[in-house]
Amino acid sequence: MKMISLTRWAAFVALGFFLGCSNTLKTVESLVQEQAYFQALKELEEGLEKRPENELLWLEQGRIHLIYSETDEPIQRTFHYQTAYFSFEEARRLGVDSTQNAEIDNLLQRYWAQEHNAGIRALESGEYDDRLRDASSHLRNAVALKPNEISSYIALSNAYYSAAKMKLAVKTLRDAEGNLDAPNAQIYEKLGFLSLEQGDIEESITFYQRSIEIADNKNAAFGLVNAYILAGESLMSVELLSSLLERYPNDTEINHVYGVQLNIVLDGYLTQIHQAYEDDHSEEVERLREAIDLMMEGAEGQLTQA
C-alpha cells in the first residue's frame, strides 16, 4: 500500500513538472508573438531556476536569443549568440531528441553563415568608414556561434591585423588554440607570422615549427626560413631551404634566398678556417674543410636540379 502511494506521489510530481514546463513555454510563445523578447527570456530564466534539468526550456532559450539578436546591430549580438550556444549545449547535454538536435545544428549553421559571410564581405570590400569594425563585429559573432570553426578565427585575426590591432589578432588565435579539439597548423602558422611582425623571433620559430610538425607546407616553411634569417641562424635556414628546393626546384624566390644564405654560411666558414690556420688548429681546419665540402656538394646538387 505504501509503495502505491509513493508511486502515485512520484507521478503527481512528474505531472506537475511537465505542466509547469508546458505553461512556461505557452507563456513564452505568446510573448514571442508579441515580439516581447526580453520578457520571454525573463520568463524562461525564472522557469530554468525552478527546472534547470529541462532540456526544452534550454532549447527555447537558445531559439529566442537567436530571434532577439535580429533586432540588434552586429556589434551588440555577441551576447545573444554566446548565450544561445551555451543554451543549446545544455539542451544537448540533458538529452534532446534527434529532430531537436538537427534543428540546433541548422540554426547555428544558418546564423553562423550569415555572420561569417557578412564579415568576409566587409573585410574584402573597398575602403569605407568602419569597414574593419564591421568585419570584426560580424566575425566575432561567427566565432560565438561556432567556436570550433577555424576559418572564422583566421578571418577575425586578419581583420584585427588589418586594423593594426596586433594584440587582439594574437588573442583571437590563442582563443582558437584553446577552443579547437586538436592542434591546427594554420593557427600556428598565423601565430608565427604575427610573432615575427612583433619582433619576437624565438616565439615565431617555435610556432612555425609546430605548424610544420602538424602539416608540412611551403608557406609555413618559408616563414620559418625568414625567422631563422632574422635570428642570425643562416645555417639552419640553408638546411631548410635545401629541403624546400628538393620539392620546389623551380621556385625563383627560394633559389634566390638559398644562394644568398649559402654565401653567408660559406663566408663564415672561410673566416673560421682562416683563424684556425693562424691558431694552428689542424683538427678545426679539417672539420671546417669537411663542412665546406659537404655544403658545396649539396649546393651543386640543388643547382643541377634547378
Contacts in CASP RR format, 6 or more apart in sequence:
PFRMAT RR
TARGET T0000
AUTHOR 0000-0000-0000
METHOD contacts of the structure
MODEL  1
MKMISLTRWAAFVALGFFLGCSNTLKTVESLVQEQAYFQALKELEEGLEK
RPENELLWLEQGRIHLIYSETDEPIQRTFHYQTAYFSFEEARRLGVDSTQ
NAEIDNLLQRYWAQEHNAGIRALESGEYDDRLRDASSHLRNAVALKPNEI
SSYIALSNAYYSAAKMKLAVKTLRDAEGNLDAPNAQIYEKLGFLSLEQGD
IEESITFYQRSIEIADNKNAAFGLVNAYILAGESLMSVELLSSLLERYPN
DTEINHVYGVQLNIVLDGYLTQIHQAYEDDHSEEVERLREAIDLMMEGAE
GQLTQA
17 51 0 8 1.000
17 54 0 8 1.000
20 51 0 8 1.000
21 47 0 8 1.000
21 51 0 8 1.000
21 54 0 8 1.000
21 56 0 8 1.000
21 57 0 8 1.000
24 43 0 8 1.000
24 44 0 8 1.000
24 46 0 8 1.000
24 47 0 8 1.000
24 57 0 8 1.000
25 56 0 8 1.000
25 57 0 8 1.000
25 60 0 8 1.000
27 43 0 8 1.000
28 40 0 8 1.000
28 43 0 8 1.000
28 44 0 8 1.000
28 60 0 8 1.000
28 64 0 8 1.000
31 37 0 8 1.000
31 39 0 8 1.000
31 40 0 8 1.000
31 43 0 8 1.000
32 40 0 8 1.000
32 64 0 8 1.000
32 67 0 8 1.000
37 64 0 8 1.000
37 67 0 8 1.000
37 68 0 8 1.000
37 71 0 8 1.000
38 68 0 8 1.000
40 64 0 8 1.000
41 61 0 8 1.000
41 64 0 8 1.000
41 65 0 8 1.000
41 68 0 8 1.000
44 57 0 8 1.000
44 60 0 8 1.000
44 61 0 8 1.000
44 64 0 8 1.000
45 61 0 8 1.000
47 57 0 8 1.000
48 54 0 8 1.000
48 57 0 8 1.000
48 58 0 8 1.000
48 61 0 8 1.000
51 57 0 8 1.000
53 94 0 8 1.000
54 94 0 8 1.000
55 90 0 8 1.000
55 91 0 8 1.000
55 92 0 8 1.000
55 94 0 8 1.000
55 95 0 8 1.000
55 96 0 8 1.000
55 100 0 8 1.000
56 91 0 8 1.000
58 87 0 8 1.000
58 88 0 8 1.000
58 90 0 8 1.000
58 91 0 8 1.000
58 94 0 8 1.000
59 87 0 8 1.000
59 88 0 8 1.000
59 91 0 8 1.000
59 96 0 8 1.000
59 100 0 8 1.000
59 104 0 8 1.000
61 83 0 8 1.000
61 84 0 8 1.000
61 87 0 8 1.000
62 83 0 8 1.000
62 84 0 8 1.000
62 87 0 8 1.000
62 88 0 8 1.000
62 91 0 8 1.000
63 84 0 8 1.000
63 107 0 8 1.000
65 80 0 8 1.000
65 81 0 8 1.000
65 83 0 8 1.000
65 84 0 8 1.000
65 87 0 8 1.000
66 80 0 8 1.000
66 81 0 8 1.000
66 84 0 8 1.000
66 107 0 8 1.000
66 111 0 8 1.000
68 80 0 8 1.000
69 77 0 8 1.000
69 80 0 8 1.000
69 81 0 8 1.000
69 84 0 8 1.000
69 111 0 8 1.000
72 80 0 8 1.000
73 137 0 8 1.000
74 115 0 8 1.000
74 118 0 8 1.000
74 134 0 8 1.000
74 137 0 8 1.000
74 138 0 8 1.000
74 141 0 8 1.000
75 133 0 8 1.000
75 137 0 8 1.000
77 115 0 8 1.000
77 137 0 8 1.000
77 141 0 8 1.000
78 137 0 8 1.000
78 140 0 8 1.000
78 141 0 8 1.000
78 144 0 8 1.000
81 111 0 8 1.000
81 115 0 8 1.000
81 141 0 8 1.000
81 144 0 8 1.000
81 145 0 8 1.000
82 144 0 8 1.000
84 107 0 8 1.000
84 108 0 8 1.000
84 145 0 8 1.000
85 108 0 8 1.000
85 144 0 8 1.000
85 145 0 8 1.000
85 147 0 8 1.000
88 104 0 8 1.000
88 107 0 8 1.000
88 108 0 8 1.000
91 100 0 8 1.000
91 104 0 8 1.000
92 101 0 8 1.000
92 104 0 8 1.000
96 104 0 8 1.000
108 145 0 8 1.000
108 146 0 8 1.000
109 146 0 8 1.000
111 145 0 8 1.000
112 142 0 8 1.000
112 145 0 8 1.000
112 146 0 8 1.000
112 149 0 8 1.000
112 152 0 8 1.000
115 138 0 8 1.000
115 139 0 8 1.000
115 141 0 8 1.000
115 142 0 8 1.000
115 145 0 8 1.000
116 138 0 8 1.000
116 139 0 8 1.000
116 142 0 8 1.000
116 149 0 8 1.000
116 151 0 8 1.000
116 152 0 8 1.000
116 155 0 8 1.000
118 134 0 8 1.000
118 138 0 8 1.000
119 134 0 8 1.000
119 135 0 8 1.000
119 137 0 8 1.000
119 138 0 8 1.000
119 139 0 8 1.000
119 142 0 8 1.000
119 155 0 8 1.000
119 159 0 8 1.000
120 135 0 8 1.000
120 155 0 8 1.000
122 131 0 8 1.000
122 132 0 8 1.000
122 134 0 8 1.000
122 135 0 8 1.000
122 138 0 8 1.000
123 131 0 8 1.000
123 132 0 8 1.000
123 135 0 8 1.000
123 139 0 8 1.000
123 155 0 8 1.000
123 158 0 8 1.000
123 159 0 8 1.000
123 162 0 8 1.000
125 131 0 8 1.000
132 159 0 8 1.000
132 162 0 8 1.000
132 163 0 8 1.000
133 163 0 8 1.000
135 155 0 8 1.000
135 159 0 8 1.000
136 156 0 8 1.000
136 159 0 8 1.000
136 160 0 8 1.000
136 163 0 8 1.000
139 152 0 8 1.000
139 155 0 8 1.000
139 156 0 8 1.000
139 159 0 8 1.000
140 156 0 8 1.000
142 149 0 8 1.000
142 152 0 8 1.000
142 155 0 8 1.000
142 156 0 8 1.000
143 149 0 8 1.000
143 152 0 8 1.000
143 153 0 8 1.000
143 156 0 8 1.000
143 172 0 8 1.000
143 175 0 8 1.000
146 152 0 8 1.000
147 179 0 8 1.000
148 179 0 8 1.000
148 180 0 8 1.000
148 181 0 8 1.000
150 176 0 8 1.000
150 180 0 8 1.000
150 184 0 8 1.000
150 186 0 8 1.000
150 187 0 8 1.000
153 172 0 8 1.000
153 173 0 8 1.000
153 175 0 8 1.000
153 176 0 8 1.000
153 187 0 8 1.000
154 186 0 8 1.000
154 187 0 8 1.000
154 190 0 8 1.000
156 172 0 8 1.000
157 169 0 8 1.000
157 170 0 8 1.000
157 172 0 8 1.000
157 173 0 8 1.000
157 190 0 8 1.000
157 194 0 8 1.000
158 169 0 8 1.000
160 166 0 8 1.000
160 168 0 8 1.000
160 169 0 8 1.000
160 172 0 8 1.000
161 169 0 8 1.000
161 194 0 8 1.000
166 194 0 8 1.000
166 197 0 8 1.000
166 198 0 8 1.000
169 194 0 8 1.000
170 191 0 8 1.000
170 194 0 8 1.000
170 195 0 8 1.000
170 198 0 8 1.000
173 187 0 8 1.000
173 190 0 8 1.000
173 191 0 8 1.000
173 194 0 8 1.000
174 191 0 8 1.000
176 184 0 8 1.000
176 187 0 8 1.000
177 183 0 8 1.000
177 184 0 8 1.000
177 187 0 8 1.000
177 191 0 8 1.000
180 187 0 8 1.000
183 210 0 8 1.000
183 214 0 8 1.000
184 214 0 8 1.000
185 211 0 8 1.000
185 212 0 8 1.000
185 214 0 8 1.000
185 215 0 8 1.000
185 217 0 8 1.000
185 220 0 8 1.000
186 211 0 8 1.000
188 207 0 8 1.000
188 208 0 8 1.000
188 210 0 8 1.000
188 211 0 8 1.000
188 214 0 8 1.000
188 220 0 8 1.000
189 207 0 8 1.000
189 208 0 8 1.000
189 211 0 8 1.000
189 217 0 8 1.000
189 219 0 8 1.000
189 220 0 8 1.000
191 207 0 8 1.000
192 203 0 8 1.000
192 204 0 8 1.000
192 207 0 8 1.000
192 208 0 8 1.000
192 211 0 8 1.000
192 223 0 8 1.000
192 227 0 8 1.000
193 204 0 8 1.000
193 223 0 8 1.000
195 201 0 8 1.000
195 203 0 8 1.000
195 204 0 8 1.000
195 207 0 8 1.000
196 204 0 8 1.000
196 223 0 8 1.000
196 226 0 8 1.000
196 227 0 8 1.000
196 230 0 8 1.000
199 230 0 8 1.000
201 227 0 8 1.000
201 230 0 8 1.000
201 231 0 8 1.000
202 231 0 8 1.000
204 227 0 8 1.000
205 224 0 8 1.000
205 227 0 8 1.000
205 228 0 8 1.000
205 231 0 8 1.000
208 220 0 8 1.000
208 221 0 8 1.000
208 223 0 8 1.000
208 224 0 8 1.000
208 227 0 8 1.000
209 224 0 8 1.000
211 217 0 8 1.000
211 220 0 8 1.000
212 220 0 8 1.000
212 221 0 8 1.000
212 224 0 8 1.000
218 244 0 8 1.000
218 247 0 8 1.000
218 248 0 8 1.000
221 240 0 8 1.000
221 243 0 8 1.000
221 244 0 8 1.000
222 244 0 8 1.000
222 253 0 8 1.000
222 254 0 8 1.000
224 240 0 8 1.000
225 237 0 8 1.000
225 240 0 8 1.000
225 241 0 8 1.000
225 244 0 8 1.000
225 257 0 8 1.000
228 234 0 8 1.000
228 236 0 8 1.000
228 237 0 8 1.000
228 240 0 8 1.000
229 237 0 8 1.000
229 257 0 8 1.000
229 261 0 8 1.000
234 261 0 8 1.000
234 264 0 8 1.000
234 265 0 8 1.000
235 265 0 8 1.000
237 257 0 8 1.000
237 261 0 8 1.000
238 258 0 8 1.000
238 261 0 8 1.000
238 262 0 8 1.000
238 265 0 8 1.000
238 295 0 8 1.000
241 254 0 8 1.000
241 257 0 8 1.000
241 258 0 8 1.000
241 261 0 8 1.000
242 258 0 8 1.000
242 298 0 8 1.000
242 302 0 8 1.000
244 251 0 8 1.000
244 254 0 8 1.000
244 258 0 8 1.000
245 251 0 8 1.000
245 254 0 8 1.000
245 255 0 8 1.000
245 258 0 8 1.000
245 302 0 8 1.000
245 305 0 8 1.000
245 306 0 8 1.000
246 302 0 8 1.000
246 305 0 8 1.000
248 254 0 8 1.000
249 302 0 8 1.000
249 305 0 8 1.000
249 306 0 8 1.000
250 306 0 8 1.000
255 306 0 8 1.000
258 302 0 8 1.000
259 299 0 8 1.000
262 295 0 8 1.000
262 299 0 8 1.000
265 295 0 8 1.000
266 292 0 8 1.000
266 295 0 8 1.000
266 296 0 8 1.000
269 288 0 8 1.000
269 291 0 8 1.000
269 292 0 8 1.000
269 295 0 8 1.000
270 292 0 8 1.000
272 284 0 8 1.000
272 288 0 8 1.000
273 284 0 8 1.000
273 285 0 8 1.000
273 288 0 8 1.000
273 289 0 8 1.000
273 292 0 8 1.000
276 284 0 8 1.000
276 285 0 8 1.000
276 288 0 8 1.000
277 285 0 8 1.000
END
